[in-house]
Amino acid sequence: MKIDKTIIDEIIRRIDIIELISEYITLKQSGKNHKGLCPFHNEKTPSFSVSNEGFYHCFGCGESGNAIKFLQKYLNLSFVEALVFLGNRCGVEVHAQPTETTKENQIRTIYQIAQEYYSNLLFQPVGDEAYEYFIQRNIAPETMKQFGLGYSPDKFDSLYNDLKRRGFSAELLIESKIVNYKNSKFYDFFRARAMFPIKDFLGRTIAFGGRQLGNNKLAGKYINSSESPIYDKKSILFGLFEAKNEARKLNEIYIVEGYIDVISLWQAGIKNVVAPCGTALTFEQLRYLKKHTNVQTVYFLFDGDIAGQNAALRGIAPALEIGFDLRIIVLPDGKDPDTLINQEEGLVEFENYKKHYLSFVDFISKKLISEGALKTPAEKSEAIKIMLSLIWKIKDKAQHVFYIDNIREIFNYPKDAMMELYYASNPEITSKSKDKNITELKTNTSNKKYVDLTNNLAPEEKIIFKFAVKNAENFAVLIKKYNISENIFITDFAKLLFETLYEYWDSNDLLQELLQSEYVPENISSAVSQLKIENIEESSNWKKFSDQDNFNKISDEDAVETALYKLRIKNIDEELKNIRLSLKAGDVSLMNQWQKLISEKQYILDNKLRYE
């Protein structure tokens, strides 16, 4: 789909790329740039730089791009989807629809139609039973609309018939799992249920949860959509679309068990809350949460019964492994977040329970004590080993000290013996490491690899191109003052880079033009982004030593002039090498050319190379 370039340029101009990327990864200011761990490859030392000039570059893997490309790669969006996402963010309307009628897009359309169908019925007389159910659960009509709640009628194939009339094939409807086929009949998957749309991070309905309204003991109280080409229940969290902005703002989120828990807390003003979609909390769901919110602190707020405590217990290991600061809020038996928040002074009570959260160590020990499972030395030993194994899932080794002290206090365990158990619980730690202080344990990052996309350039060529990519004025200096062409360069990559820059050098924003062009090779645009990032960092460092406005410009032009002369010497040497071969073969016609090149080289060495 062709989108007006002025729209794209306006979106890029309005978007604060540092603010955008900070919502997904943690960035810290470093000079004029911001740095963080690259989201596109595994690393332990930050090599991912983001410039307020509207682009990013990773020195670890070479990835680079603008805001559009970041969303395409990080969120797996198409170009149009990323553009619409950014347009909505910055107030620029993008009139675009996906050009591909893929099966996934068709199924998304089916679920969007189904959501509208169910929601419309909720506010009609036919939906009174579901409407009354939501009212009884203290859910206001405005909240029903906010979450797109609905009603699936107690009819065999009403949604199926509606979708068939819209032109969807029976085969596609079956594959979407919105319709079932059995005994030669098609029938709706959801019937006579209060409906909860399950949305992806963009707010698109991709599945449903349905709560039974009758007393059919043969049917489940809650049922959820089966997995489909657009829905993987192990990787999706209910309420994330509504929660993500508040979660990013507060840098914390609550995980509860049920849909009603999410909606009740959200309605009460606690908007940073999500829940699994009818599954136990999974590693994939927590990773999905981290990817789309980048929150640090996670509160488990499960029901106060045994099932709720067991759900919290199962979620501890994956939460620690992903790197969350995990805090567990324990409710009394028989109470859940929905009943808590809807009681008188519910918000006050909520804050009180939050204030008295438990660490995972305290939670496990209290749970085991309540179950009478910490009476014998063997039971205590096993509990300690379990807790230590969980501690090793935490990447921040400094936290280990505090959790170990936490265990020692609970079990009144000797420090030396506890440290022996601690080291023994991690097979990666050798016996030599036992003599080290725990706070000295560090992950080895000495093998960090720096990917230099410009390593195909000669050093002199790199100086020239760093000068060239700063701005159009600099490139004009190279063309008009020094009259350079691709012939001055000695590497093929430099010649290709110069030809590309020559085509785009008078653009308003050279790098953005390169990043958006489908005709520019990725290694070229990535190399330019690396050169610009290096320029920005060097400029920031120079400010520490000089306040002269023109200092960098004068220094740059002197360096470029010297680099050009050095390149000329290298070209002369190559020409002399070829002439020498001809002379050895008896061809003396090139003797005058030989003498001229020797004289030119000597003149440059004597008069021009002032900066070594």
DRENSE-405552 format. One line per field, with one value per residue (C-alpha): y, x, z; residue number from 0; residue in one letter. Coordinates in steps of 0.1 Angstrom, whole numbers, plus 2048, in hexadecimal, padded with zeros to 3 digits. Each point is the difference from the previous one (the first is absolute). Example, Ala and Ser with C-alpha at 12.3 -4.5 7.8 and 13.67 -1.06 7.14 Angstrom:
Y <- c(7D3 822);
X <- c(87B 80E);
Z <- c(84E 7F9);
num <- c(0 1);
residuo <- c(A S);
***
This chain:
Y <- c(800 822 819 825 806 821 7EC 7E9 81D 812 7E1 7FC 825 7FE 7E0 801 7E1 7FF 802 7E5 7E7 807 7F1 7DE 7FF 813 81C 816 821 7FE 821 80C 7DC 7E7 7DC 7DF 7DB 7F7 7F0 7EF 7EA 7F3 816 809 821 81C 806 80C 826 816 824 81C 807 7E4 7DF 7E3 7EB 7E1 7FC 7DC 7F2 81D 805 824 813 81A 7FE 7EE 7E5 7FB 7F8 7EA 7EB 801 7FC 7EC 819 808 822 80C 7F3 811 820 7FF 7F9 81E 816 7F9 807 822 80C 7FB 7ED 7E4 7F4 7DD 7DD 7E0 7F8 7DB 7EC 7E5 7E6 810 822 7F0 7EE 821 80F 7E3 806 825 7FB 7E6 819 81B 7E6 7F5 823 80D 7E4 808 821 7F2 7EE 7DE 807 809 7E1 807 825 7F8 7E9 81B 819 7E7 7FF 826 806 821 803 817 7E6 7E5 816 807 7DB 7F7 7E7 7EF 7E4 7E1 7F6 7DF 7F6 7E4 813 825 80D 7E5 80C 824 7F9 7EB 81C 816 7E8 7EC 7DC 7E4 7F2 821 804 7DD 807 821 7EB 818 7E4 7DB 7E4 7DF 7E7 812 820 822 810 81E 7F9 818 7FF 80F 80F 822 808 80E 80A 7F6 81A 801 81D 815 7FC 7E8 7E5 7DE 7E9 7FF 7F4 7F7 7FD 7E9 811 7E2 7E1 7E6 7EA 7EE 821 812 81F 811 7F6 810 801 7E4 809 80D 80F 821 7F4 7ED 800 7F8 821 819 813 80E 825 808 818 814 7FD 806 826 803 7E3 812 820 7F0 7E6 7E5 7E9 7E8 7DD 7F2 7E0 809 818 80F 807 814 813 808 80D 814 810 809 813 7E4 7FE 7EE 7DD 7E1 7DB 7DF 7F5 7E1 7F1 7FD 81D 7F7 80B 80B 816 811 805 80F 818 80A 806 817 813 7FD 803 7F7 7F7 7E5 7F9 7DE 807 7DF 7F2 7F9 7DB 7E2 801 825 7FA 7E3 816 819 7E5 7F3 823 808 7EF 80F 823 7FF 7F2 81C 819 80F 80E 7E7 809 7EA 80E 7E6 804 7ED 7DF 807 822 809 822 806 7FC 813 81F 800 800 820 812 7E7 817 806 7DB 7F9 818 7F0 7DD 80E 811 7DE 7EC 7E2 7F7 7DE 7F2 80C 7F4 7DD 7FC 80D 7E9 7E2 808 804 7DD 7F1 7F8 80F 7EB 7E8 808 7EE 816 81F 7F6 7F9 822 812 7EE 80A 824 801 7F1 81C 81A 7F5 809 824 810 81D 7EF 81C 7F6 7DD 80E 80E 7E0 7EA 816 7FD 7D9 801 815 7E9 7DF 80E 7F0 806 817 7EA 7E1 815 80C 7DC 7F7 81F 7F7 7DC 808 80F 7E6 81C 80D 7EE 7F8 81C 819 7F6 816 81F 818 7FC 825 7FA 7E7 80F 7F4 7FE 81B 801 7EF 81B 803 822 7FF 81B 804 818 7E8 7FC 824 80C 816 81F 7F7 7FE 823 80E 7EE 80A 824 7FB 7F1 81C 817 80A 81E 7E9 7EB 81F 809 7DF 804 825 807 7DF 7F4 7DC 7E3 7DB 7FD 80F 7E2 7DF 7E8 7F3 807 824 805 7F1 815 820 7F8 7FB 820 814 7F6 80A 81B 81D 7F0 812 7E2 7EA 7E2 7FF 800 7E3 7ED 804 7F8 7DD 804 807 7E0 7FB 7FF 823 80F 7EE 80D 823 7FD 7F3 81D 819 7F0 802 825 808 7EE 811 822 7FB 7F7 81E 817 7F7 810 81D 819 80F 7FF 7F8 7E9 7E0 80D 80D 7E0 7EB 812 7FD 7DB 7FB 812 7EB 7E0 80A 805 7DE 7EF 811 7F2 7DD 804 80D 7E1 7E9 812 7FE 7DB 7FA 816 7ED 7E0 810 80D 7DE 7F2 819 81B 821 816 805 80D 825 7F6 7EE 820 815 7E9 7FF 826 803 7E8 812 821 7F3 7F1 820 81A 7F2 7E6 817 7EB 7DC);
X <- c(800 80D 800 808 824 7F7 7EB 81D 818 7E8 7FC 826 804 7E6 80A 819 813 811 7DF 7F1 81C 802 7DE 80E 824 812 816 819 80E 824 80C 7E7 7F4 7ED 80D 7F1 802 7F7 7DE 80B 81C 80B 81A 80B 810 7EC 809 7DF 800 7E2 804 7E8 805 7E7 814 810 81F 80E 825 7FC 7EB 7FF 7DA 7F6 7E1 7E6 7E0 7ED 81A 804 7DB 801 81C 7F8 7DA 800 7EA 7FD 80B 7DC 7F7 81F 7F7 7DC 80C 818 7E6 7E7 81A 80A 7DF 806 7E4 80C 7E6 80C 7F3 816 805 803 7E1 812 7EF 80B 7F2 7DF 7FD 808 7E3 7E9 808 7FB 7DE 7F8 80A 7E9 7E4 802 804 7E2 7EA 80A 7EE 7E1 7E3 80E 81F 7EF 80C 824 7FB 7F1 81D 819 7EB 7FF 826 801 80C 7F3 7F2 81D 819 7ED 805 825 808 7E8 7EC 7E3 7E7 7FF 7DB 7F1 7FD 810 810 7F7 824 808 7E3 80A 824 7F5 7EB 81F 812 816 805 7F5 824 80F 7E6 808 826 7FA 7F0 7E3 7EA 800 7F5 7F2 7E7 7FE 7F5 810 7FB 80D 81C 7F1 7DB 7ED 81F 80C 81D 823 814 825 816 823 818 7F1 7DD 7F5 7E8 810 7EB 7E5 7F9 7DB 7EF 7E2 7DF 7EB 805 80B 816 80D 80F 81D 7FA 81A 80C 81A 806 815 822 7FF 819 7FD 7FD 818 7F1 821 80E 7E4 7F4 7DD 7FF 823 7F4 7ED 81C 820 801 7F9 819 81C 7F8 801 81A 7EB 7E3 7E9 7F8 7DF 7ED 7E0 7F0 7E9 81D 811 7E1 7F6 823 802 7DE 80B 81E 81A 806 822 7F1 7FF 7F7 807 7E6 7F3 822 81A 818 81B 824 7F4 7E5 819 818 7E4 7F9 824 803 7E1 803 825 7F4 818 7E8 7E5 7E7 7EF 7DD 7EE 7E2 805 7F7 817 7FC 80B 81E 80A 7FD 817 819 801 806 81E 81B 7F8 7FB 822 810 7F3 80E 7E1 802 7E6 7E8 7E4 7E0 7EF 7DA 7EC 7F0 7DF 809 80A 80A 7DD 7EF 81C 7FD 7DA 7FC 7FD 822 80C 81C 80D 800 811 81C 804 804 818 815 804 80B 818 820 7FF 815 7E8 7E2 80E 80A 7DE 7EE 814 7FB 7DA 800 815 81C 81D 802 81D 824 7FB 7E2 813 81F 7EA 7EF 822 80D 7E0 804 825 7F9 7E7 819 818 7E5 805 819 809 819 7FF 7DD 80C 810 7DF 7EC 81A 7FE 7DA 803 819 7E9 7E2 813 81A 81B 826 80F 81C 7EA 7E7 81B 80B 7DD 7FD 81E 7F7 7DE 80F 814 810 814 821 810 819 7E3 7F7 81C 7F2 7E9 7DD 7FE 81F 7EF 7FB 7F5 81D 7FC 824 7F7 7E9 802 800 7F0 810 7EB 81A 81E 800 80B 824 806 803 7DF 7EF 80B 7F2 7DF 7FC 803 7E9 7E2 7FF 7EB 7FA 818 81D 7F8 7FF 823 80D 7F0 807 820 812 7EF 800 7F0 7FE 822 812 7F7 813 7E6 7E1 7EB 80B 7F7 7DE 7FA 80B 7E9 7E2 807 805 7DC 7F1 817 7E9 7E3 7F2 80A 819 7FE 7DA 800 818 7EC 7DF 80D 7FA 81C 81C 813 7FC 826 802 7E5 80E 823 7F3 7ED 820 814 7E6 7FF 826 7FF 7E7 814 820 7F0 7F3 823 810 7E9 812 820 7F5 7E4 80B 7E2 815 819 7F1 7FB 824 80D 7EA 80A 825 7FC 7ED 81A 81B 7EC 7FB 825 808 7E7 811 821 7F1 7F2 822 811 7E8 806 826 7FD 7EE 81A 81C 7F3 7FE 824 80D 7EF 814 7E5 812 7E4 7F3 821 7F4 7E0 815 815 7E1 7F0 820 802 7DB 804 81F 7EF 7E2 817 815 7E4 7DE 800 801 7E8 80C);
Z <- c(800 7F6 81D 7FA 809 811 819 807 804 818 816 802 808 81C 811 81D 7F8 822 812 7E9 804 826 803 7F4 80D 81B 7F3 813 7F4 7F4 7F2 7E6 7F9 815 804 80B 7FB 7DC 7FC 7E0 80D 822 811 824 7F9 7EF 7DB 7F4 7FA 7F9 7F3 804 7DC 7F9 7FC 813 7FA 811 801 80B 7E3 7E7 801 7F8 7F6 809 815 7E4 7FC 826 803 7E1 80F 825 7FE 7DF 7EF 7DB 7F3 7FE 823 80F 7EE 80C 823 800 7EF 81B 81A 7F2 7F1 7DB 7EE 7E9 7E8 7FA 801 7FD 7DB 806 805 813 814 820 7F6 7F6 822 812 7EC 80B 825 7FD 7F0 81B 81C 7F1 7FC 824 80E 7ED 80E 823 7FF 7F0 811 7F5 814 821 812 7F9 807 822 808 7FA 814 81D 7FE 805 7DC 7F3 7DC 7F7 80B 7EC 7E1 809 800 7E4 816 7EF 7FE 7EB 7F9 80A 7DC 7ED 7E2 802 7FD 7E6 7EA 804 7F5 7E3 7F4 800 7E8 817 7F6 818 7FE 80C 81C 80D 7FE 814 81C 802 7F1 806 7E8 80D 7F4 7DE 811 806 822 814 818 81A 809 81D 810 80D 7E9 807 7E2 802 7EE 7F4 808 7E4 80D 7E5 80C 7FA 817 81A 823 807 822 802 809 807 816 7E7 814 7E1 7F2 810 815 7EB 7DE 7EA 7DB 7F3 7F1 7DD 7E6 813 824 817 822 811 7F4 805 81E 804 806 7F3 7E6 81A 81A 7ED 801 825 807 7ED 813 822 7F7 812 7F8 812 7F4 80B 7F8 7EE 7E7 81A 817 7E5 7F7 824 809 7DF 808 823 7F1 802 7DA 800 804 7EA 802 7EE 7E8 811 805 81B 7FE 7E7 7F7 7DE 80F 817 7E4 7EC 81D 802 7DB 7FE 821 80B 824 81C 81C 7FE 81C 801 80D 7FF 812 825 7FD 7FC 7DA 800 816 7E9 7E2 810 808 7DC 7F3 816 7EC 7DD 80F 810 7E1 7EA 819 812 823 80C 81D 80C 810 815 805 81B 7F6 7EF 7F3 7DD 7F0 7F3 822 811 7EA 800 826 814 802 7E6 7F3 823 807 7DF 808 822 7F2 7E6 81B 811 7E2 804 7EF 7EF 81C 81B 7EB 7FC 824 80E 7E7 80C 824 7FC 7F0 81C 7E8 813 81F 7F9 7F8 7DE 7F7 80A 7EC 7E1 804 802 7E1 7EC 80A 7F8 7DE 7FA 80B 7E4 7E6 809 7E8 818 817 819 809 80A 81F 80D 7F9 810 81F 7FE 801 81C 816 7F9 808 818 7EA 805 7E6 7F5 7FC 7EC 7E8 7FA 7F7 7EA 7EB 7FF 7F2 7E0 7EC 7EB 81E 804 821 7FA 801 823 80E 7EF 812 7F2 7F5 7EA 7EA 7DE 7DE 7E8 7E5 7F4 7E0 7F4 7DA 7EF 7DE 7EA 7E1 7F2 803 7DA 7FE 801 81F 7EA 7EF 821 80A 7E0 803 824 7F5 7E2 814 819 7EA 7DB 805 807 7E1 7EB 80D 7F4 7DD 7FA 813 7FC 7E0 80C 7ED 806 7EE 81E 816 801 80D 7EE 81F 801 7DB 805 81F 7EE 7E3 817 814 7E0 7F6 822 80E 7FA 813 81F 815 7EF 818 801 7DA 7FF 81B 7EE 7DD 7F4 7E7 818 80C 826 805 7F2 816 81E 7F9 7FE 821 810 7F3 80C 823 802 7F5 81B 81B 7F5 7FF 824 80C 7EE 813 820 7F2 7EB 7FE 7DF 7E8 7E1 811 7F3 7DC 7FD 80E 7EA 7E0 808 807 7E0 7EB 80F 7FA 7DB 7FB 811 7E9 7E3 80B 802 7DD 7F4 810 7EE 7DF 805 807 7DE 7EE 810 7F2 7DD 803 809 7E1 7EB 7FA 806 7F3 823 80E 7FF 812 81A 807 802 81A 815 800 80A 81C 80E 7FD 815 81A 803 7FF 807 81B 81E 815 807);
num <- c(0 1 2 3 4 5 6 7 8 9 10 11 12 13 14 15 16 17 18 19 20 21 22 23 24 25 26 27 28 29 30 31 32 33 34 35 36 37 38 39 40 41 42 43 44 45 46 47 48 49 50 51 52 53 54 55 56 57 58 59 60 61 62 63 64 65 66 67 68 69 70 71 72 73 74 75 76 77 78 79 80 81 82 83 84 85 86 87 88 89 90 91 92 93 94 95 96 97 98 99 100 101 102 103 104 105 106 107 108 109 110 111 112 113 114 115 116 117 118 119 120 121 122 123 124 125 126 127 128 129 130 131 132 133 134 135 136 137 138 139 140 141 142 143 144 145 146 147 148 149 150 151 152 153 154 155 156 157 158 159 160 161 162 163 164 165 166 167 168 169 170 171 172 173 174 175 176 177 178 179 180 181 182 183 184 185 186 187 188 189 190 191 192 193 194 195 196 197 198 199 200 201 202 203 204 205 206 207 208 209 210 211 212 213 214 215 216 217 218 219 220 221 222 223 224 225 226 227 228 229 230 231 232 233 234 235 236 237 238 239 240 241 242 243 244 245 246 247 248 249 250 251 252 253 254 255 256 257 258 259 260 261 262 263 264 265 266 267 268 269 270 271 272 273 274 275 276 277 278 279 280 281 282 283 284 285 286 287 288 289 290 291 292 293 294 295 296 297 298 299 300 301 302 303 304 305 306 307 308 309 310 311 312 313 314 315 316 317 318 319 320 321 322 323 324 325 326 327 328 329 330 331 332 333 334 335 336 337 338 339 340 341 342 343 344 345 346 347 348 349 350 351 352 353 354 355 356 357 358 359 360 361 362 363 364 365 366 367 368 369 370 371 372 373 374 375 376 377 378 379 380 381 382 383 384 385 386 387 388 389 390 391 392 393 394 395 396 397 398 399 400 401 402 403 404 405 406 407 408 409 410 411 412 413 414 415 416 417 418 419 420 421 422 423 424 425 426 427 428 429 430 431 432 433 434 435 436 437 438 439 440 441 442 443 444 445 446 447 448 449 450 451 452 453 454 455 456 457 458 459 460 461 462 463 464 465 466 467 468 469 470 471 472 473 474 475 476 477 478 479 480 481 482 483 484 485 486 487 488 489 490 491 492 493 494 495 496 497 498 499 500 501 502 503 504 505 506 507 508 509 510 511 512 513 514 515 516 517 518 519 520 521 522 523 524 525 526 527 528 529 530 531 532 533 534 535 536 537 538 539 540 541 542 543 544 545 546 547 548 549 550 551 552 553 554 555 556 557 558 559 560 561 562 563 564 565 566 567 568 569 570 571 572 573 574 575 576 577 578 579 580 581 582 583 584 585 586 587 588 589 590 591 592 593 594 595 596 597 598 599 600 601 602 603 604 605 606 607 608 609 610 611);
residuo <- c(M K I D K T I I D E I I R R I D I I E L I S E Y I T L K Q S G K N H K G L C P F H N E K T P S F S V S N E G F Y H C F G C G E S G N A I K F L Q K Y L N L S F V E A L V F L G N R C G V E V H A Q P T E T T K E N Q I R T I Y Q I A Q E Y Y S N L L F Q P V G D E A Y E Y F I Q R N I A P E T M K Q F G L G Y S P D K F D S L Y N D L K R R G F S A E L L I E S K I V N Y K N S K F Y D F F R A R A M F P I K D F L G R T I A F G G R Q L G N N K L A G K Y I N S S E S P I Y D K K S I L F G L F E A K N E A R K L N E I Y I V E G Y I D V I S L W Q A G I K N V V A P C G T A L T F E Q L R Y L K K H T N V Q T V Y F L F D G D I A G Q N A A L R G I A P A L E I G F D L R I I V L P D G K D P D T L I N Q E E G L V E F E N Y K K H Y L S F V D F I S K K L I S E G A L K T P A E K S E A I K I M L S L I W K I K D K A Q H V F Y I D N I R E I F N Y P K D A M M E L Y Y A S N P E I T S K S K D K N I T E L K T N T S N K K Y V D L T N N L A P E E K I I F K F A V K N A E N F A V L I K K Y N I S E N I F I T D F A K L L F E T L Y E Y W D S N D L L Q E L L Q S E Y V P E N I S S A V S Q L K I E N I E E S S N W K K F S D Q D N F N K I S D E D A V E T A L Y K L R I K N I D E E L K N I R L S L K A G D V S L M N Q W Q K L I S E K Q Y I L D N K L R Y E);
***
